[in-house]
Amino acid sequence: MNLAHWLVRSARQHPANPALMLGDQLLADYAGFAGNAAAIGFALRSRFALEPGARVAIFAENSPAFLEALYGIWFAGLVAVPVNAKLHGVEAAWIFADAGVRLAFVGSKTGSVLAPHLDERSTILIGLETEEFAALKLGETLPVPVPRDGSDMAWLFYTSGTTGKPKGVMITHANIQAMALTYFCDVDRVTHRDAALYAAPMSHGAGLYNVQHVLKAARHVTPPSRSFDPAEILDLSPRLANVHMFAAPTMVRRLVDAARSNVNPGDGIRTIVYGGGPMYEADIIEAVEVMGPRFCQIYGQGESPMTITALQREVICDRTHPRWR
């Protein structure tokens, strides 16, 4: 099943639910989100003549448009290739060539970094902040997502390349569906009242976790800074309420330091899922002391995204066990 069907389902069941937000500013409800994705999908198939299975990159900073582009890609039956916006243009161009990217959605900063290293004749670039992208959302729409099997690739995930060149991990629609459904069992519940806050790169774990929030018709919030700013998160979270976010251990450390000196120690944040690196025991003990029982831990490499192990908040925060340390 095409993952875009989950967006269509939520749009039919909860069309007026808030979907895409920049800070506390609402940009699109679920009906609008799904309509924009369907229009982008139509343009990718008709105007750019991309056939199912073609690779389309997203090389951009976090933004609400990132999710519109992602679901437009899936609506058209194409393969998303999200690329970390912090990469050098040479590194991103290497990934584009390795993946066989035909078209890419880029940010204003990443586009200028990438262009000098890319053969524009082989890859079309569309800026997410341009009138061209806005026009895509105003055109004709695909009536339904292009059919895809569970074994068809949905996301070509490039590793960080710590042991050499980055490697493209072929993640299927079924892989991501399994990740989302097991999240509800092993990590945390999600409802339509919740808000997914994207403070970590959407090209990686934080972005993968959009899917279960789309399935439950929850809100998707990009911080106005479009990055990780602890003070901004602590200011924004009480206004949003029921916030879920993914953070690396170093981000947790910075958030705890900010919360310790802030009048708000984390109000509005319900769940912080941390992973992507080792967490020091002293740091997570302090995090629970300062911010309370908000933390869950996951482990999962690109080959098995976010799903190898999970440690629930009840275990992390349990102080009654004689060997809790």
VOMAR-710958 format. One line per field, with one value per residue (C-alpha): residue number from 0; y, x, z. Coordinates in nm, 3 decimals. Example, Ala and Ser with C-alpha at 12.3 -4.5 7.8 and 13.67 -1.06 7.14 Angstrom:
VOMAR-710958
k (0 1);
north (-0.450 -0.106);
east (1.230 1.367);
up (0.780 0.714);
END
This chain:
VOMAR-710958
k (0 1 2 3 4 5 6 7 8 9 10 11 12 13 14 15 16 17 18 19 20 21 22 23 24 25 26 27 28 29 30 31 32 33 34 35 36 37 38 39 40 41 42 43 44 45 46 47 48 49 50 51 52 53 54 55 56 57 58 59 60 61 62 63 64 65 66 67 68 69 70 71 72 73 74 75 76 77 78 79 80 81 82 83 84 85 86 87 88 89 90 91 92 93 94 95 96 97 98 99 100 101 102 103 104 105 106 107 108 109 110 111 112 113 114 115 116 117 118 119 120 121 122 123 124 125 126 127 128 129 130 131 132 133 134 135 136 137 138 139 140 141 142 143 144 145 146 147 148 149 150 151 152 153 154 155 156 157 158 159 160 161 162 163 164 165 166 167 168 169 170 171 172 173 174 175 176 177 178 179 180 181 182 183 184 185 186 187 188 189 190 191 192 193 194 195 196 197 198 199 200 201 202 203 204 205 206 207 208 209 210 211 212 213 214 215 216 217 218 219 220 221 222 223 224 225 226 227 228 229 230 231 232 233 234 235 236 237 238 239 240 241 242 243 244 245 246 247 248 249 250 251 252 253 254 255 256 257 258 259 260 261 262 263 264 265 266 267 268 269 270 271 272 273 274 275 276 277 278 279 280 281 282 283 284 285 286 287 288 289 290 291 292 293 294 295 296 297 298 299 300 301 302 303 304 305 306 307 308 309 310 311 312 313 314 315 316 317 318 319 320 321 322 323 324);
north (0.000 0.348 0.547 0.844 0.654 0.728 1.100 1.057 0.858 1.125 1.401 1.220 1.146 1.473 1.730 2.032 1.905 2.134 1.967 2.190 2.466 2.708 2.770 2.828 2.961 2.725 2.687 2.394 2.161 1.794 1.858 2.121 1.908 1.615 1.838 2.002 1.664 1.533 1.839 1.806 1.439 1.522 1.772 1.522 1.265 1.492 1.801 1.628 1.285 1.091 0.725 0.522 0.432 0.741 0.907 1.257 1.426 1.671 1.873 2.143 2.278 2.174 2.335 2.255 2.236 1.945 1.723 1.852 1.757 1.418 1.318 1.460 1.225 0.929 1.032 0.998 0.655 0.790 0.729 1.003 1.070 1.308 1.453 1.620 1.996 2.036 1.849 2.028 2.071 1.821 1.557 1.617 1.605 1.268 1.132 1.270 1.091 0.767 0.764 0.865 1.165 1.307 1.604 1.770 2.000 2.237 2.517 2.865 2.792 2.434 2.514 2.771 2.531 2.244 2.410 2.464 2.091 1.958 1.897 2.095 1.911 1.584 1.709 1.957 2.181 2.331 2.567 2.497 2.870 2.977 3.072 2.767 2.533 2.731 2.700 2.321 2.314 2.508 2.268 1.955 1.674 1.299 1.141 0.869 0.778 0.571 0.203 0.069 -0.272 -0.303 -0.425 -0.113 0.141 0.454 0.619 0.593 0.670 0.769 0.684 0.935 0.773 0.738 0.425 0.551 0.683 0.713 0.406 0.422 0.206 0.101 0.140 0.008 0.121 -0.187 -0.109 0.237 0.113 -0.147 0.121 0.343 0.069 -0.076 0.275 0.263 -0.069 -0.017 0.356 0.579 0.647 0.923 1.102 1.378 1.622 1.573 1.779 1.642 1.906 1.888 2.024 1.754 1.707 1.585 1.401 1.142 1.000 1.302 1.301 0.927 0.970 1.194 0.890 0.776 1.134 1.159 0.833 0.980 1.323 1.502 1.841 1.882 2.180 2.333 2.574 2.926 2.894 2.571 2.420 2.314 2.604 2.490 2.826 2.840 2.488 2.564 2.882 2.719 2.390 2.523 2.698 2.381 2.119 1.742 1.783 1.483 1.531 1.332 1.440 1.312 1.275 1.595 1.780 1.636 1.761 2.115 2.108 1.999 2.276 2.530 2.385 2.405 2.781 2.841 2.913 2.630 2.294 2.131 2.206 2.112 1.843 1.497 1.278 1.317 1.016 1.008 0.801 0.827 0.807 0.694 0.855 0.897 0.750 1.066 1.277 1.080 1.066 1.444 1.483 1.296 1.494 1.828 1.761 1.465 1.140 1.253 1.035 0.721 0.568 0.398 0.235 0.159 0.204 0.310 -0.055 -0.098 0.253 0.333 -0.023 -0.242 -0.173 0.060 0.154 0.295 0.589 0.364 0.185 0.497 0.678 0.384 0.465 0.180 -0.102 -0.184 -0.173 0.122 0.284);
east (0.000 0.119 0.195 0.010 -0.315 -0.273 -0.276 -0.586 -0.755 -0.686 -0.802 -1.133 -1.193 -1.060 -1.053 -1.056 -0.791 -0.486 -0.204 0.089 0.211 0.503 0.531 0.176 0.068 -0.163 -0.075 -0.293 -0.558 -0.564 -0.788 -0.544 -0.239 -0.375 -0.490 -0.149 0.026 -0.211 -0.143 0.234 0.203 0.008 0.274 0.554 0.379 0.244 0.464 0.793 0.702 0.838 0.738 0.672 0.999 1.190 1.402 1.317 1.536 1.449 1.757 1.617 1.594 1.298 0.974 0.604 0.671 0.909 0.610 0.405 0.691 0.740 0.376 0.360 0.646 0.464 0.132 0.301 0.445 0.800 1.091 1.187 1.558 1.578 1.928 2.062 2.054 2.383 2.584 2.831 2.719 2.983 2.851 2.491 2.580 2.752 2.432 2.225 2.447 2.456 2.078 2.002 1.796 1.583 1.433 1.501 1.313 1.563 1.572 1.705 2.034 2.081 1.995 2.273 2.518 2.424 2.389 2.762 2.828 2.533 2.470 2.148 2.077 2.024 1.851 1.565 1.573 1.257 1.285 1.038 1.014 0.955 0.648 0.715 0.655 0.349 0.210 0.245 -0.008 -0.265 -0.286 -0.482 -0.468 -0.425 -0.757 -0.583 -0.222 -0.045 -0.066 0.246 0.322 0.454 0.784 0.826 1.081 0.944 1.251 1.616 1.791 2.157 2.374 2.616 2.917 3.126 3.297 3.336 3.098 2.731 2.524 2.170 1.934 1.624 1.328 0.997 0.640 0.588 0.902 0.773 0.421 0.562 0.773 0.469 0.241 0.498 0.558 0.209 0.286 0.645 0.702 0.400 0.041 -0.054 -0.388 -0.524 -0.470 -0.093 0.175 0.490 0.761 1.046 1.356 1.590 1.654 1.345 1.573 1.638 1.464 1.250 1.111 1.050 0.835 0.593 0.406 0.238 0.131 -0.021 -0.206 -0.360 -0.428 -0.203 -0.036 0.305 0.497 0.817 0.980 1.010 1.390 1.362 1.626 1.692 1.668 1.599 1.460 1.229 1.100 1.030 0.847 0.643 0.546 0.295 0.103 0.093 0.041 0.083 0.414 0.609 0.965 1.273 1.611 1.966 2.124 2.326 2.001 1.846 2.147 2.101 1.725 1.769 2.024 1.777 1.485 1.681 1.716 1.374 1.044 0.905 1.073 0.896 0.525 0.345 0.597 0.452 0.714 1.080 1.206 1.584 1.829 2.095 2.384 2.477 2.302 2.510 2.342 2.396 2.240 1.914 1.884 1.919 1.678 1.404 1.474 1.447 1.180 0.986 0.867 0.875 1.152 1.152 1.460 1.477 1.752 1.740 1.981 1.887 1.849 1.584 1.463 1.375 1.261 1.539 1.480 1.269 1.283 0.955 0.919 0.788 1.123 1.337 1.154 1.110 1.284 1.127 1.340 1.632 1.870 1.725 2.068);
up (0.000 -0.087 0.230 0.080 0.144 0.515 0.439 0.221 0.499 0.760 0.524 0.468 0.835 0.981 0.697 0.928 1.169 1.179 0.986 0.891 1.122 1.143 1.515 1.631 1.289 1.100 0.730 0.621 0.757 0.654 0.355 0.232 0.309 0.110 -0.175 -0.203 -0.205 -0.474 -0.691 -0.650 -0.738 -1.053 -1.163 -1.102 -1.323 -1.599 -1.625 -1.540 -1.684 -1.387 -1.383 -1.065 -0.897 -1.015 -0.746 -0.624 -0.362 -0.086 0.007 0.230 0.580 0.796 0.683 0.640 0.265 0.328 0.416 0.122 -0.112 0.057 0.024 -0.328 -0.416 -0.263 -0.418 -0.758 -0.674 -0.670 -0.431 -0.186 -0.131 0.167 0.207 0.521 0.468 0.656 0.393 0.167 -0.193 -0.310 -0.069 -0.171 -0.541 -0.486 -0.329 -0.617 -0.869 -0.671 -0.629 -0.986 -0.873 -1.155 -0.972 -0.637 -0.404 -0.242 0.012 -0.057 0.121 0.005 -0.355 -0.382 -0.217 -0.447 -0.788 -0.865 -0.820 -1.017 -1.384 -1.428 -1.752 -1.564 -1.247 -1.221 -0.911 -0.758 -0.462 -0.183 -0.111 -0.473 -0.673 -0.890 -0.596 -0.487 -0.841 -0.832 -0.548 -0.750 -1.043 -1.118 -0.863 -0.879 -0.774 -0.572 -0.492 -0.757 -0.654 -0.483 -0.333 0.019 -0.124 -0.342 -0.225 -0.057 0.097 -0.011 0.316 0.298 0.598 0.747 0.580 0.896 0.757 0.400 0.138 0.242 0.160 0.026 0.232 0.040 0.278 0.148 0.208 0.425 0.628 0.719 0.787 1.027 1.196 1.249 1.379 1.618 1.756 1.907 2.076 2.187 2.228 2.276 2.182 1.935 1.896 1.674 1.963 1.954 1.781 1.616 1.658 1.404 1.577 1.442 1.067 0.882 0.641 0.913 1.220 1.302 0.949 0.944 1.252 1.063 0.936 1.257 1.323 0.975 1.038 1.354 1.196 1.444 1.395 1.229 1.364 1.231 1.478 1.333 1.355 1.148 1.373 1.731 1.974 2.333 2.447 2.146 2.214 2.581 2.480 2.204 2.370 2.627 2.349 2.139 2.415 2.373 2.190 2.062 1.939 1.844 1.981 1.981 2.328 2.279 2.208 2.524 2.720 2.586 2.640 3.004 3.063 2.924 3.121 3.445 3.409 3.248 3.420 3.206 3.274 2.981 3.011 2.692 2.598 2.643 2.476 2.387 2.193 2.201 2.000 1.733 1.980 2.330 2.625 2.940 3.247 3.450 3.174 3.151 3.531 3.542 3.249 3.437 3.755 3.574 3.310 3.448 3.286 2.924 2.782 2.563 2.401 2.063 1.863 1.494 1.207 0.857 0.758 1.029 1.093 1.453 1.526 1.667 2.037 2.248 2.616 2.742 2.978 3.256 3.265 3.225 3.503 3.745 4.073 4.274 4.136 4.368 4.071 3.884 3.852);
END
